């Protein structure tokens, strides 16, 4: 019985370490993403104001509020502006590497975004 308890304890420790590493990576990306990002075609500007809010500006619409949550490889986006209340949130794959941010909007229609992979550069 003692060996079984020891194995269980070791497994729980390993799981705890893995989960804490993922949380640290998420926190690091939450800090890295803060700032202004301009799409390569200059059609969109995203201003990640803090760890929960960003503002999107594009032709015809300025400073539209969105809520977001980052995981290791996905971003949950929730439109919170006044144009369309009660819009369903969507989740998209993203990649943040230095001054490059890529968000894949191909999988679901996210309010205010085209169904394409968007590439952004830090301003």
ZIGI-V729955 format. One record per residue. N is the residue number from 1. RES is the residue in one letter. PHI is phi in whole degrees, 0 to 359 (* if undefined). OMEGA is omega in whole degrees, -180 to 180 (none if undefined). Layout:
# ZIGI-V729955
N & RES & PHI & OMEGA
N & RES & PHI & OMEGA
This chain:
# ZIGI-V729955
1 & X & * & -179
2 & X & 294 & 179
3 & X & 296 & 179
4 & X & 298 & 177
5 & X & 295 & 180
6 & X & 296 & 178
7 & X & 297 & 179
8 & X & 299 & 179
9 & X & 297 & 179
10 & X & 298 & 179
11 & X & 297 & 178
12 & X & 296 & 177
13 & X & 296 & 179
14 & X & 297 & 179
15 & X & 298 & 179
16 & X & 299 & 180
17 & X & 294 & 180
18 & X & 298 & -180
19 & X & 296 & -180
20 & X & 293 & 177
21 & X & 295 & 178
22 & X & 295 & 179
23 & X & 295 & 178
24 & X & 296 & 179
25 & X & 295 & 178
26 & X & 299 & 179
27 & X & 297 & 179
28 & X & 297 & 179
29 & X & 294 & 177
30 & X & 298 & 178
31 & X & 282 & -177
32 & X & 296 & -174
33 & X & 282 & -177
34 & X & 297 & -179
35 & X & 139 & -177
36 & X & 257 & -179
37 & X & 235 & -180
38 & X & 245 & 179
39 & X & 296 & -176
40 & X & 301 & 178
41 & X & 276 & 177
42 & X & 63 & 179
43 & X & 275 & -178
44 & X & 229 & 169
45 & X & 232 & 176
46 & X & 247 & 178
47 & X & 245 & 178
48 & X & 281 & -173
49 & X & 286 & -179
50 & X & 202 & -175
51 & X & 281 & -180
52 & X & 227 & -173
53 & X & 236 & 166
54 & X & 222 & -180
55 & X & 242 & 179
56 & X & 250 & 174
57 & X & 236 & 177
58 & X & 209 & -179
59 & X & 302 & 177
60 & X & 90 & -178
61 & X & 227 & -179
62 & X & 240 & 170
63 & X & 60 & 176
64 & X & 279 & -175
65 & X & 276 & 173
66 & X & 230 & 169
67 & X & 261 & 178
68 & X & 214 & 175
69 & X & 216 & 179
70 & X & 264 & 165
71 & X & 246 & -177
72 & X & 304 & -176
73 & X & 227 & -178
74 & X & 228 & 176
75 & X & 236 & 175
76 & X & 269 & -176
77 & X & 242 & -178
78 & X & 231 & 180
79 & X & 294 & -177
80 & X & 233 & -180
81 & X & 281 & -175
82 & X & 267 & -176
83 & X & 290 & -175
84 & X & 219 & 177
85 & X & 293 & 176
86 & X & 69 & 175
87 & X & 280 & -179
88 & X & 289 & 178
89 & X & 287 & -179
90 & X & 224 & 180
91 & X & 241 & -175
92 & X & 221 & 174
93 & X & 289 & 176
94 & X & 219 & 174
95 & X & 221 & 179
96 & X & 242 & -177
97 & X & 222 & -179
98 & X & 63 & -180
99 & X & 263 & 180
100 & X & 242 & 177
101 & X & 232 & 177
102 & X & 239 & 176
103 & X & 234 & -179
104 & X & 267 & 178
105 & X & 265 & -179
106 & X & 296 & -170
107 & X & 281 & -177
108 & X & 213 & 177
109 & X & 283 & 178
110 & X & 259 & -175
111 & X & 306 & 178
112 & X & 93 & -179
113 & X & 237 & 176
114 & X & 284 & 178
115 & X & 277 & -179
116 & X & 215 & 170
117 & X & 273 & -178
118 & X & 258 & 177
119 & X & 248 & -178
120 & X & 237 & 174
121 & X & 243 & 177
122 & X & 293 & 180
123 & X & 280 & none
